Amino acid sequence: MNRAPANSTVAVLGASPKEERYSFKAMKMLTEHGHRPVPVHPSGHEVLGQAAVASLDDVPRPVDTLTMYVGPAVSDGEYHRIIRLKPRRVVFNPGAENSTLARKLEEAGIEVVEACTLVLLQTGQF
């Protein structure tokens, strides 16, 4: 697994404004580690003072990493948007695993990681 460069853009699919949610904690920790997280949620709510974009199609490019906080019921419909986004890698956080989507992304040349973004950041592996 290759680490993300400092100051890289990271799309956070399923970002939540609720502080107890792991996606919120990831937004905060990504910022603390020098990355530029972009919250992605169809409601467009604010996360840490930043308005969420409604779709992966609205994320500013280039994107190094897409970190997933949605289950297969949502992520199954995101394949074409992920391909258009062209992230270097996709991180499937615990509870967001989707082996079918992961296989399709790998076949398209996108690195797939099943791990916790928070742990990767805390251990210097992000």
C-alpha positions as CSV (number, residue, x, y, z in Angstrom):
1,M,0.0,0.0,0.0
2,N,1.4,3.4,-1.0
3,R,0.9,6.3,1.3
4,A,-0.9,9.5,0.3
5,P,1.3,12.5,-0.3
6,A,1.0,15.4,2.1
7,N,-1.7,17.9,1.2
8,S,-3.5,15.4,-1.0
9,T,-7.3,15.6,-1.7
10,V,-9.3,12.9,0.0
11,A,-13.0,12.4,-0.8
12,V,-15.0,11.1,2.2
13,L,-18.1,9.4,0.9
14,G,-20.7,9.3,3.6
15,A,-19.2,12.2,5.6
16,S,-21.4,13.1,8.6
17,P,-21.6,16.3,10.7
18,K,-22.2,14.1,13.8
19,E,-19.1,14.1,16.0
20,E,-19.5,10.5,17.2
21,R,-19.4,9.1,13.6
22,Y,-16.2,7.7,12.3
23,S,-16.6,9.7,9.0
24,F,-16.6,12.9,11.0
25,K,-13.5,11.8,13.0
26,A,-11.8,10.9,9.7
27,M,-12.5,14.4,8.3
28,K,-11.0,15.9,11.4
29,M,-7.9,13.6,11.5
30,L,-7.3,13.9,7.7
31,T,-7.1,17.7,8.2
32,E,-4.8,17.3,11.2
33,H,-2.5,15.2,9.1
34,G,-2.2,17.8,6.3
35,H,-4.7,16.4,3.8
36,R,-7.6,18.2,2.2
37,P,-10.7,16.1,2.9
38,V,-13.8,16.8,0.8
39,P,-17.1,15.7,2.5
40,V,-19.5,13.9,0.1
41,H,-23.1,13.5,1.1
42,P,-26.3,14.1,-1.0
43,S,-27.7,16.4,1.8
44,G,-24.9,18.9,1.4
45,H,-24.6,19.4,5.1
46,E,-21.6,21.0,6.6
47,V,-18.8,19.0,8.2
48,L,-16.2,21.0,10.2
49,G,-17.5,24.2,8.5
50,Q,-17.1,22.8,5.0
51,A,-20.2,22.2,2.8
52,A,-20.5,18.7,1.5
53,V,-20.6,18.1,-2.2
54,A,-23.7,16.1,-3.2
55,S,-21.9,13.6,-5.4
56,L,-18.5,12.2,-6.3
57,D,-18.9,13.9,-9.6
58,D,-18.6,17.2,-7.7
59,V,-15.3,16.5,-6.0
60,P,-12.5,18.8,-7.1
61,R,-9.7,16.8,-8.9
62,P,-7.2,15.3,-8.7
63,V,-8.1,13.0,-5.9
64,D,-5.6,10.8,-4.3
65,T,-7.9,8.7,-2.1
66,L,-11.6,8.0,-1.8
67,T,-12.5,6.7,1.7
68,M,-15.8,5.0,2.0
69,Y,-18.2,5.2,4.9
70,V,-21.3,3.8,3.1
71,G,-22.4,0.2,2.8
72,P,-23.0,-1.8,-0.4
73,A,-26.6,-0.6,-0.7
74,V,-25.1,2.8,-1.5
75,S,-21.7,2.0,-2.9
76,D,-23.0,-0.5,-5.5
77,G,-24.4,2.5,-7.4
78,E,-21.1,4.5,-7.2
79,Y,-19.0,2.5,-9.6
80,H,-19.2,4.8,-12.6
81,R,-18.7,7.9,-10.5
82,I,-15.6,6.4,-8.8
83,I,-14.2,5.6,-12.3
84,R,-14.8,9.2,-13.4
85,L,-13.2,10.5,-10.2
86,K,-10.1,8.4,-10.9
87,P,-8.8,8.2,-7.3
88,R,-5.4,6.4,-6.9
89,R,-7.0,4.2,-4.3
90,V,-10.2,3.5,-2.4
91,V,-10.3,2.7,1.3
92,F,-13.2,0.5,2.4
93,N,-13.6,1.3,6.1
94,P,-15.0,-1.3,8.5
95,G,-18.7,-1.8,7.7
96,A,-18.3,-0.4,4.2
97,E,-16.7,-3.5,2.7
98,N,-18.0,-4.4,-0.8
99,S,-16.1,-7.3,-2.4
100,T,-17.9,-7.0,-5.7
101,L,-17.1,-3.3,-6.1
102,A,-13.6,-3.8,-4.8
103,R,-12.9,-6.4,-7.4
104,K,-14.3,-4.1,-10.2
105,L,-12.2,-1.2,-9.0
106,E,-9.0,-3.4,-8.9
107,E,-9.8,-4.5,-12.4
108,A,-9.9,-0.8,-13.4
109,G,-6.5,-0.3,-12.0
110,I,-7.5,1.4,-8.7
111,E,-5.7,0.3,-5.5
112,V,-8.2,-1.1,-3.0
113,V,-7.6,-1.1,0.7
114,E,-9.8,-2.7,3.4
115,A,-8.8,-0.8,6.5
116,C,-9.8,1.9,9.0
117,T,-8.7,5.4,7.8
118,L,-8.3,6.4,11.4
119,V,-5.9,3.6,12.1
120,L,-4.0,4.2,8.9
121,L,-3.5,7.8,9.8
122,Q,-2.5,7.1,13.5
123,T,0.1,4.5,12.4
124,G,1.6,6.6,9.6
125,Q,0.3,4.2,6.9
126,F,-2.3,6.5,5.2
